[in-house]
Each structure stands twice: as C-alpha cells, then as structure tokens.
Amino acid sequence: MSSIVVQTFLTLDGVAQAPGGSEEDREDGFEHGGWQFTYDMAEVGELVGEWESKTEALLLGRKTYDIFSNSWGVWDEDAEGPEGDLTRLYNRVPKYVASRTLTELGWQNSHLLGDDVPAAVAGLRDEPGGEIRVWGSTVLIKSLAEHDLIDEYRLVVYPLVIGTGKRLFSDGFPFSRLALADSRTLDGGVVVSTYRRAT
C-alpha cells in the first residue's frame, strides 16, 4: 500500500494559506502571503528535503495545482539547491489533481482524478508504492479526512498568529483521533509534529 501524507506549514492559529509568497493565494483578500519567510528557512528546508526524498506522487487540489504548475512546473531544473532538486522531482513524479472545473492539465505527468475523488484516491492508496504527498489543498484534505484516507499529518507550526485565512482544520472538519509519532522544536520556535491515525 501507499501512504497519503499531508504536509502543511501552519501558523499557531492554524492558518495554512499562502505561506510561500505574497501573491501565492490572495483569495478573500488575504494580505499575509509569505508569512513563513520571516523565519530562518535553512532548518525547515533540510527537513522538507528529507521528506520529499520519499515522495512517489503528488495529490493536489485545483488551486494548489495551479500554484505548483506555475512555479515548480516552469522553474529551471538546473537551478542550484532545493529549487532545482524539487523542480526535478515534481516534474518527474505523477501529479493527481482533484478538480470539478479543469478538463486538461498542462504540467507533465499530471492526471485528473475524475468525478469520484475519494474512490480514485482509495485506489491510488491501495497500489504498491511509497508516500503520496498532499501540499496545501485544504478543501481536498477535508474530503480525504471525511473518507478516512489520510495516513499521516506532518505539521510545521510557526509561532505566529495571523487571525484570518484558510485553516487546515476548519469548521466542520471530521472528528479525527490521531497519535503523536514525533515532535521536535527547531530554531526560532518552529514546532514540527507528525501525527498518525490512532489505533
């Protein structure tokens, strides 16, 4: 079986919207894009590199797919450091996209999941493989949780309160009992915690 692994950068109040750039996601007038980059990224970058070395596929909602395809999908694979490493990886792995509006995908190795997203994801999860990575995609994550399809959450929580924006665990998120598998504190007070389904 493969594992569905959610990785998310969060503020202390649970906001997951637009950590990476000021124009990443301006939906609902969000004005705090790029909040993650007020912190030292070196240690988090090493951790993400370690996690991404296990990525066999990406599972994305439409909005996150658009953001990724217009960044990782067009950046230079020969760039130095993490940008080039992740661009090469993301171009090569399959990308599975949940969308009610898209009919075709331009980024190489991208595939629409179709009308029954939970069934399609369950099928992917049943196939042999490694980690299927979910970034962003808060609406998709909620749907996956409703169908008990998430195996692991890796949450990188920054000591910052924004007070507005999309939250990973929004109102109406399904009841989920999780077990803490690992936790560590990085420089600057960033806390990285891994949760798995409680048995």
ROBATI-112388 format. One record per residue (C-alpha): residue in three letters; x, y, z. Coordinates in Angstrom, 3 decimals. Layout:
('ALA' (X Y Z))
...
***
This chain:
('MET' (0.000 0.000 0.000))
('SER' (0.936 3.615 -0.489))
('SER' (0.528 6.243 2.235))
('ILE' (-1.359 9.517 1.923))
('VAL' (0.777 12.075 3.760))
('VAL' (-0.345 15.649 4.386))
('GLN' (2.466 18.177 4.876))
('THR' (1.487 21.669 5.898))
('PHE' (3.074 24.877 7.125))
('LEU' (0.771 26.427 9.734))
('THR' (0.552 29.458 11.961))
('LEU' (-0.173 28.907 15.634))
('ASP' (-3.847 29.688 14.970))
('GLY' (-3.990 27.062 12.227))
('VAL' (-3.777 29.228 9.088))
('ALA' (-2.325 27.335 6.138))
('GLN' (-2.919 29.960 3.441))
('ALA' (-0.071 31.277 1.288))
('PRO' (2.999 30.653 3.436))
('GLY' (5.357 30.884 0.480))
('GLY' (4.716 34.192 -1.257))
('SER' (2.786 37.453 -1.186))
('GLU' (0.836 36.603 -4.346))
('GLU' (0.520 32.857 -3.740))
('ASP' (-3.141 32.943 -2.686))
('ARG' (-4.950 36.272 -2.311))
('GLU' (-8.402 34.664 -2.009))
('ASP' (-10.795 36.552 0.286))
('GLY' (-8.360 39.482 0.383))
('PHE' (-5.657 37.563 2.275))
('GLU' (-2.861 40.069 2.919))
('HIS' (-0.302 37.979 4.800))
('GLY' (1.113 35.875 1.967))
('GLY' (4.713 34.841 2.511))
('TRP' (4.422 34.802 6.315))
('GLN' (6.727 31.767 6.532))
('PHE' (9.702 33.663 5.124))
('THR' (10.016 35.929 8.150))
('TYR' (11.711 32.883 9.765))
('ASP' (15.036 31.183 9.070))
('MET' (14.267 28.628 6.364))
('ALA' (17.503 26.599 6.423))
('GLU' (16.483 24.021 9.027))
('VAL' (12.958 23.661 7.646))
('GLY' (14.425 23.345 4.148))
('GLU' (16.614 20.428 5.227))
('LEU' (13.630 18.719 6.810))
('VAL' (11.442 19.208 3.738))
('GLY' (14.252 17.869 1.546))
('GLU' (14.389 14.740 3.690))
('TRP' (10.607 14.294 3.488))
('GLU' (10.429 14.961 -0.232))
('SER' (13.066 12.310 -0.961))
('LYS' (10.283 9.815 -0.101))
('THR' (7.664 11.366 -2.401))
('GLU' (6.331 8.967 -5.039))
('ALA' (3.445 11.181 -6.218))
('LEU' (1.673 14.470 -5.511))
('LEU' (-2.030 14.712 -4.695))
('LEU' (-3.336 18.251 -5.147))
('GLY' (-6.497 20.277 -5.214))
('ARG' (-7.046 22.541 -8.202))
('LYS' (-5.852 25.782 -6.593))
('THR' (-2.663 24.217 -5.275))
('TYR' (-2.106 22.520 -8.626))
('ASP' (-2.346 25.916 -10.331))
('ILE' (0.187 27.405 -7.901))
('PHE' (2.587 24.467 -8.231))
('SER' (2.324 24.144 -12.020))
('ASN' (3.086 27.862 -12.423))
('SER' (6.125 27.620 -10.153))
('TRP' (7.710 24.167 -9.890))
('GLY' (6.267 23.309 -13.298))
('VAL' (8.176 26.098 -15.066))
('TRP' (11.259 26.721 -12.944))
('ASP' (14.738 25.706 -14.090))
('GLU' (15.576 22.094 -13.250))
('ASP' (19.270 23.040 -13.289))
('ALA' (18.888 25.641 -10.534))
('GLU' (21.175 25.222 -7.543))
('GLY' (19.937 23.812 -4.249))
('PRO' (16.395 22.951 -3.176))
('GLU' (14.702 24.847 -6.020))
('GLY' (16.352 22.679 -8.667))
('ASP' (16.054 19.497 -6.588))
('LEU' (12.324 19.896 -6.034))
('THR' (11.672 21.088 -9.586))
('ARG' (13.283 17.927 -10.956))
('LEU' (11.381 15.730 -8.506))
('TYR' (7.997 17.344 -9.053))
('ASN' (8.341 17.261 -12.840))
('ARG' (9.020 13.531 -12.761))
('VAL' (6.536 12.154 -10.232))
('PRO' (2.865 11.684 -11.124))
('LYS' (0.577 14.523 -10.083))
('TYR' (-3.036 13.579 -9.271))
('VAL' (-5.444 16.508 -9.307))
('ALA' (-8.922 16.881 -7.826))
('SER' (-10.915 19.394 -9.845))
('ARG' (-14.524 19.957 -10.859))
('THR' (-13.580 22.538 -13.488))
('LEU' (-10.370 21.504 -15.248))
('THR' (-10.639 19.289 -18.302))
('GLU' (-6.954 19.095 -19.190))
('LEU' (-3.653 19.580 -17.406))
('GLY' (-0.559 21.124 -18.952))
('TRP' (2.108 20.104 -16.426))
('GLN' (3.865 16.893 -17.443))
('ASN' (2.807 13.661 -15.700))
('SER' (-0.414 15.245 -14.377))
('HIS' (-3.693 13.307 -14.177))
('LEU' (-7.247 14.333 -13.293))
('LEU' (-8.856 12.113 -10.651))
('GLY' (-12.341 12.247 -12.173))
('ASP' (-15.745 12.709 -10.551))
('ASP' (-15.335 10.268 -7.638))
('VAL' (-12.217 11.640 -5.957))
('PRO' (-12.419 9.510 -2.764))
('ALA' (-12.684 6.298 -4.793))
('ALA' (-9.819 7.349 -7.052))
('VAL' (-7.611 8.207 -4.073))
('ALA' (-8.507 4.946 -2.333))
('GLY' (-7.414 3.146 -5.496))
('LEU' (-4.085 5.004 -5.554))
('ARG' (-3.568 4.228 -1.881))
('ASP' (-4.150 0.519 -2.475))
('GLU' (-1.385 0.356 -5.080))
('PRO' (2.150 -0.607 -4.043))
('GLY' (4.378 2.410 -3.543))
('GLY' (5.645 4.969 -1.095))
('GLU' (4.335 8.311 0.037))
('ILE' (1.715 10.238 -1.888))
('ARG' (2.260 13.816 -0.776))
('VAL' (-0.502 16.378 -0.214))
('TRP' (0.556 20.042 -0.015))
('GLY' (-1.884 22.921 0.519))
('SER' (-5.256 21.726 -0.780))
('THR' (-7.293 22.351 2.377))
('VAL' (-10.634 21.530 0.703))
('LEU' (-9.253 18.257 -0.655))
('ILE' (-7.745 17.358 2.731))
('LYS' (-11.109 17.815 4.418))
('SER' (-12.726 15.497 1.858))
('LEU' (-9.978 12.897 2.299))
('ALA' (-10.409 13.031 6.084))
('GLU' (-14.162 12.521 5.710))
('HIS' (-13.354 9.229 3.939))
('ASP' (-10.554 8.214 6.349))
('LEU' (-7.930 8.351 3.602))
('ILE' (-5.145 10.253 5.392))
('ASP' (-2.410 8.142 6.927))
('GLU' (-0.170 10.851 8.327))
('TYR' (-0.051 14.583 9.020))
('ARG' (3.300 16.398 9.143))
('LEU' (2.647 19.824 10.587))
('VAL' (5.253 22.585 10.694))
('VAL' (3.814 25.127 13.134))
('TYR' (5.236 28.644 13.323))
('PRO' (4.894 30.812 16.468))
('LEU' (2.788 33.371 14.643))
('VAL' (-0.890 34.334 14.980))
('ILE' (-2.485 35.878 11.887))
('GLY' (-6.153 35.796 12.877))
('THR' (-7.525 35.345 9.372))
('GLY' (-7.149 32.985 6.426))
('LYS' (-7.802 29.382 5.430))
('ARG' (-7.308 26.897 8.211))
('LEU' (-6.249 23.308 7.787))
('PHE' (-8.749 22.118 10.391))
('SER' (-11.662 24.372 9.523))
('ASP' (-15.178 24.336 10.968))
('GLY' (-16.863 21.079 10.035))
('PHE' (-13.632 19.101 9.743))
('PRO' (-14.434 15.477 10.619))
('PHE' (-13.700 14.110 14.072))
('SER' (-10.250 12.542 13.838))
('ARG' (-8.347 10.772 16.607))
('LEU' (-4.595 10.960 15.994))
('ALA' (-1.473 9.723 17.742))
('LEU' (1.691 11.801 18.045))
('ALA' (4.502 9.888 16.321))
('ASP' (7.260 12.511 16.517))
('SER' (7.787 16.103 17.605))
('ARG' (10.750 18.439 17.609))
('THR' (11.382 22.120 18.068))
('LEU' (13.540 23.941 15.546))
('ASP' (15.406 27.213 15.887))
('GLY' (13.100 30.180 16.167))
('GLY' (10.410 28.176 17.979))
('VAL' (9.042 26.321 14.944))
('VAL' (7.498 23.021 16.095))
('VAL' (7.403 20.043 13.734))
('SER' (4.963 17.305 14.684))
('THR' (3.994 14.086 12.944))
('TYR' (0.608 12.532 13.681))
('ARG' (-0.744 9.193 12.536))
('ARG' (-4.151 7.601 12.768))
('ALA' (-4.717 6.435 16.360))
('THR' (-5.311 2.710 16.790))
***
